[in-house]
Amino acid sequence: MIIKKYPILEFDENKDAFINPVLVRKALVGIDKVPTMLIICFFKEVIDQLLLKKTIEPFLTLKGENNSYYYKYVEDEILIIHGMIGGPACGAILEEAIALGVEKVMFCGGAGSLTKEGTCGKYVIVNSAIRDEGMSYHYKAPSREIRADQRIVDIIRKYFDENNYDYVVGKTWTTDAFYRETTDKIALRKQEGAMIVEMEQAGLLAISQFRNVAYGAILYCGDDLSKAKWDGREWSSRTSIREELVQICCKLVKKI
């Protein structure tokens, strides 16, 4: 490791850390097989409905300051977990899932639209992320952007084309600071080609590449940051869209 002026630039490629995620395997006592497919879902009400309908059932709880609850589809070898906001929290979920045996991951969540005409009301397949956060720099050498696996992007795109979904493929701006998305920064990110803004994708892309697992992300643009004033667009109440997105990820996690 080479010492740099700023600590965030001091990437260490050594995969053996002082605390390693394999520690979570001790929770697998009594569990013979862990499904290799996972959906990280940011829509808790959808997970609650799936539980109510008995489409999924509790599978495993990783206990800690904030417990992680894994559920399994009753009729499929797929796990689903409620994602946590921010790169470090959601990144820990991904690290632990990989340590448990997960090999394929689909992410579904929301994002803010930086280009209303291009993204609002559409699914966005993430093909790259601007690394305006900290998590990714611990998993990949410093760079301004990180690209998704093009093979996986193409698989998702083909599925959307075959099923006539309204979508775009594009770049996201990943930031740690929700309340520091200033007007000038928004303008700069748009100039760089970012279509949406969120808080997890750069970090999750870096982790998936560092750990060599398949990872794809689909985001829905709920709120609008393209105007002078923020517009939430009642995103949290759009249940049918959220349910559809989870169903899409169930199909795609088998294909990636």
C-alpha positions in Angstrom: 0.0 0.0 0.0 1.3 3.5 -0.9 0.7 6.4 1.4 -1.1 9.3 -0.2 -1.9 12.8 0.7 -5.5 12.0 1.4 -6.4 8.7 3.2 -9.3 8.0 0.9 -6.8 7.5 -2.0 -4.8 4.8 -0.1 -6.4 1.7 -1.7 -5.1 -1.6 -0.3 -5.8 -4.6 -2.6 -5.1 -7.2 0.2 -8.3 -9.2 0.6 -7.4 -10.4 4.1 -8.7 -7.7 6.5 -8.4 -7.5 10.2 -12.1 -8.4 10.5 -13.4 -10.5 7.6 -17.0 -11.1 6.7 -16.6 -14.9 6.8 -17.3 -14.5 10.6 -21.0 -14.5 9.7 -20.9 -18.1 8.7 -21.2 -19.1 12.4 -24.9 -18.1 12.1 -25.4 -21.0 9.6 -25.6 -23.7 12.3 -28.4 -26.0 11.3 -28.7 -24.6 7.8 -27.5 -27.1 5.2 -27.8 -25.0 2.0 -27.8 -21.3 1.3 -29.4 -20.1 -1.9 -26.8 -18.4 -4.2 -29.2 -15.8 -5.5 -30.2 -12.6 -3.6 -32.4 -9.6 -4.2 -31.5 -6.5 -2.2 -34.8 -4.7 -2.0 -35.4 -1.2 -0.7 -39.1 -1.5 -0.5 -40.0 -2.9 2.9 -43.8 -2.7 2.3 -43.3 -5.1 -0.7 -41.4 -7.6 1.6 -44.2 -7.3 4.2 -46.7 -8.1 1.5 -44.7 -11.1 0.3 -44.6 -12.4 3.8 -48.3 -11.9 4.3 -49.0 -13.8 1.1 -46.6 -16.5 2.2 -44.6 -16.0 -1.0 -41.5 -15.7 1.1 -40.6 -17.0 4.6 -37.9 -16.2 7.2 -34.6 -17.9 6.4 -31.8 -16.4 8.6 -31.2 -13.6 11.0 -27.8 -12.1 11.4 -27.8 -10.5 14.9 -26.0 -7.3 15.7 -26.7 -3.6 16.5 -29.0 -3.7 13.4 -30.2 -7.2 12.7 -30.2 -8.4 9.1 -33.3 -10.5 8.2 -33.0 -12.8 5.2 -36.1 -14.3 3.7 -36.4 -17.0 1.1 -38.9 -17.5 -1.7 -41.0 -20.6 -0.8 -41.0 -21.9 -4.3 -37.6 -20.7 -5.5 -34.0 -20.8 -4.4 -33.8 -17.0 -4.0 -33.2 -14.9 -0.9 -34.5 -11.4 -0.4 -33.4 -8.8 2.1 -34.4 -5.2 2.9 -31.5 -2.9 1.9 -30.2 -0.2 4.2 -29.6 3.4 3.1 -26.0 4.4 2.3 -22.9 2.7 0.9 -21.4 1.4 4.2 -24.7 -0.1 5.6 -25.8 -1.6 2.3 -22.2 -2.6 1.5 -22.0 -4.6 4.7 -25.2 -6.5 3.7 -23.6 -7.4 0.4 -20.3 -8.4 2.0 -22.1 -10.7 4.5 -24.4 -12.2 1.9 -21.4 -13.1 -0.3 -19.7 -14.6 2.8 -22.8 -16.7 3.3 -22.5 -18.1 -0.2 -24.5 -15.7 -2.4 -23.1 -15.5 -6.0 -25.7 -13.5 -7.9 -27.3 -10.3 -6.8 -30.0 -8.0 -8.2 -30.6 -4.6 -6.5 -33.9 -2.7 -6.8 -34.5 0.7 -5.3 -35.2 4.3 -6.0 -33.2 7.3 -7.2 -33.6 11.0 -7.8 -33.9 12.1 -11.4 -31.4 14.7 -12.7 -33.0 14.7 -16.1 -36.7 14.6 -15.8 -37.6 14.0 -19.4 -35.1 11.2 -19.7 -35.7 9.2 -16.5 -38.7 10.2 -14.4 -41.2 7.4 -14.4 -38.8 5.0 -16.0 -36.6 2.1 -14.9 -32.9 2.9 -15.0 -30.4 0.1 -15.6 -27.2 1.3 -14.0 -24.2 1.0 -16.3 -21.8 3.2 -14.3 -21.5 5.4 -11.2 -19.6 8.6 -10.3 -17.7 7.8 -7.2 -18.6 10.8 -5.0 -18.6 8.7 -1.8 -16.2 6.7 0.3 -17.1 3.0 0.3 -15.9 2.2 -3.2 -12.4 3.5 -2.5 -11.8 0.6 -0.1 -12.5 -1.9 -2.8 -11.2 -0.4 -6.0 -8.3 1.8 -6.8 -9.2 5.5 -7.1 -11.0 6.7 -10.3 -13.7 9.2 -11.0 -16.2 6.5 -12.2 -16.8 2.8 -11.9 -18.5 0.8 -14.7 -20.9 -2.1 -14.3 -20.4 -5.5 -15.9 -21.5 -4.9 -19.5 -22.6 -8.6 -19.8 -25.1 -8.1 -17.0 -26.3 -4.8 -18.3 -27.0 -6.4 -21.7 -28.9 -9.3 -20.1 -31.2 -6.8 -18.2 -31.6 -4.7 -21.3 -32.6 -7.7 -23.4 -35.2 -8.8 -20.9 -36.7 -5.3 -20.8 -36.8 -5.1 -24.6 -38.5 -8.6 -24.8 -41.1 -7.5 -22.3 -41.7 -3.9 -23.5 -40.7 -2.1 -20.4 -40.0 1.6 -20.5 -36.4 2.0 -19.4 -33.1 3.8 -20.0 -29.5 2.7 -19.5 -27.3 5.2 -17.7 -24.9 6.7 -15.3 -25.7 7.4 -11.6 -24.1 9.9 -9.2 -23.4 8.1 -5.9 -23.0 10.4 -3.0 -22.7 10.0 0.8 -24.2 13.3 1.6 -28.0 13.6 0.9 -28.1 17.1 2.3 -25.1 18.3 0.3 -26.5 17.9 -3.2 -26.0 21.6 -4.0 -27.1 23.3 -7.2 -23.6 23.6 -8.5 -22.8 19.9 -7.8 -26.0 18.8 -9.5 -25.1 20.9 -12.6 -21.6 19.4 -12.6 -22.8 15.8 -12.3 -25.3 16.4 -15.2 -22.4 17.7 -17.3 -20.6 14.5 -16.6 -23.5 12.5 -17.9 -25.2 11.4 -14.6 -28.9 10.8 -15.1 -29.8 9.9 -11.5 -28.5 10.3 -8.0 -28.5 7.8 -5.1 -26.2 6.6 -2.3 -25.2 3.0 -2.8 -24.3 2.0 -6.4 -20.6 3.0 -6.6 -19.9 1.0 -3.4 -21.9 -2.0 -4.3 -20.4 -2.2 -7.8 -16.9 -2.0 -6.3 -17.6 -4.7 -3.7 -19.2 -7.1 -6.3 -16.1 -6.7 -8.5 -13.7 -7.1 -5.6 -15.4 -10.3 -4.5 -16.1 -11.5 -8.1 -19.9 -11.9 -7.9 -22.5 -11.1 -10.5 -24.3 -7.8 -9.7 -27.0 -5.8 -11.5 -29.0 -2.8 -10.4 -32.3 -1.4 -11.5 -33.5 1.9 -10.1 -36.8 3.7 -10.5 -36.8 7.5 -10.5 -39.2 8.5 -7.9 -38.3 12.1 -7.0 -37.2 14.9 -9.3 -34.1 17.1 -8.8 -34.0 18.5 -12.3 -35.9 21.7 -11.4 -35.2 24.6 -9.1 -37.3 23.0 -6.3 -37.3 19.4 -5.2 -40.3 17.3 -6.2 -40.9 14.1 -4.3 -43.6 12.9 -6.7 -45.2 10.8 -4.0 -42.7 8.1 -4.8 -43.2 6.2 -1.5 -46.8 5.5 -2.3 -46.2 3.9 -5.7 -46.7 0.3 -4.5 -47.5 -1.3 -7.8 -44.3 -0.1 -9.5 -42.3 -1.3 -6.5 -43.9 -4.7 -6.6 -43.3 -5.0 -10.3 -39.7 -4.1 -9.9 -39.1 -6.9 -7.3 -40.8 -9.4 -9.6 -38.5 -8.3 -12.4 -35.5 -8.8 -10.2 -36.7 -12.3 -9.4 -36.6 -13.2 -13.0 -33.3 -11.5 -13.8 -31.3 -12.8 -10.8 -31.6 -16.3 -12.5 -30.2 -14.9 -15.8 -27.2 -12.9 -14.7 
